[in-house]
Amino acid sequence: MKNILLKKASNLLFLLVSFISFAQSVPPPPDNPEGGDIGGYPASPIDSYTVMLFAVAVILMAFFALKKKEKIAE
């Protein structure tokens, strides 16, 4: 039992270290222009589809959960 807990803890620590080691720092946004326009980066194309992406994610999670539940029941 102790070996299993130690193995799980070491796997979790390995994953955390790998996430931290590959993390990238975000560069600061550029200054606003003097003309009063909105400066910075242009809006990414994903911004307009956030609600749709969330809905698709929920549907996919439900689909795979039900599929797994049916497989277990067999």
C-alpha positions as CSV (number, residue, x, y, z in Angstrom):
1,M,0.0,0.0,0.0
2,K,2.8,2.4,0.9
3,N,4.5,1.7,-2.5
4,I,1.3,2.5,-4.4
5,L,1.0,5.8,-2.6
6,L,4.6,6.6,-3.2
7,K,4.3,5.8,-6.9
8,K,1.2,8.0,-7.2
9,A,2.9,10.8,-5.4
10,S,6.0,10.6,-7.6
11,N,3.9,10.5,-10.7
12,L,2.0,13.6,-9.6
13,L,5.2,15.4,-8.7
14,F,6.6,14.5,-12.1
15,L,3.6,16.0,-13.9
16,L,3.7,19.2,-11.9
17,V,7.4,19.6,-12.5
18,S,7.0,19.1,-16.2
19,F,4.2,21.6,-16.4
20,I,6.2,24.2,-14.5
21,S,9.4,23.6,-16.6
22,F,7.6,24.1,-19.9
23,A,5.6,27.1,-18.8
24,Q,6.2,30.3,-20.8
25,S,6.0,33.8,-19.5
26,V,3.5,36.0,-21.2
27,P,5.0,39.2,-22.8
28,P,3.5,42.5,-21.6
29,P,0.9,44.0,-24.0
30,P,2.1,46.9,-26.2
31,D,1.3,50.4,-25.1
32,N,-1.9,52.1,-26.2
33,P,-1.5,54.4,-29.2
34,E,-1.8,58.2,-28.7
35,G,-4.6,58.5,-31.2
36,G,-7.1,57.0,-28.8
37,D,-7.6,53.8,-30.7
38,I,-7.6,50.5,-28.9
39,G,-4.1,49.3,-28.9
40,G,-2.6,45.9,-28.1
41,Y,-3.2,42.6,-29.8
42,P,-6.1,42.1,-32.2
43,A,-9.0,40.0,-30.9
44,S,-8.4,36.4,-31.4
45,P,-10.9,34.6,-33.6
46,I,-11.8,32.2,-30.7
47,D,-13.4,35.0,-28.7
48,S,-16.6,35.1,-30.7
49,Y,-17.2,31.3,-30.3
50,T,-16.5,30.9,-26.6
51,V,-20.1,30.0,-25.7
52,M,-20.4,27.5,-28.6
53,L,-17.1,25.9,-27.6
54,F,-18.3,25.5,-24.0
55,A,-21.5,23.9,-25.2
56,V,-19.7,21.5,-27.5
57,A,-17.4,20.6,-24.6
58,V,-20.3,19.8,-22.3
59,I,-22.0,17.7,-25.0
60,L,-18.8,15.7,-25.6
61,M,-18.3,15.1,-21.9
62,A,-21.8,13.9,-21.5
63,F,-21.5,11.7,-24.6
64,F,-18.3,10.0,-23.5
65,A,-19.6,9.6,-19.9
66,L,-22.7,7.9,-21.1
67,K,-20.7,5.7,-23.5
68,K,-18.4,4.6,-20.7
69,K,-21.4,4.0,-18.4
70,E,-23.0,1.7,-21.0
71,K,-19.7,-0.2,-21.5
72,I,-19.4,-0.7,-17.7
73,A,-23.1,-1.9,-17.5
74,E,-22.5,-4.6,-20.1
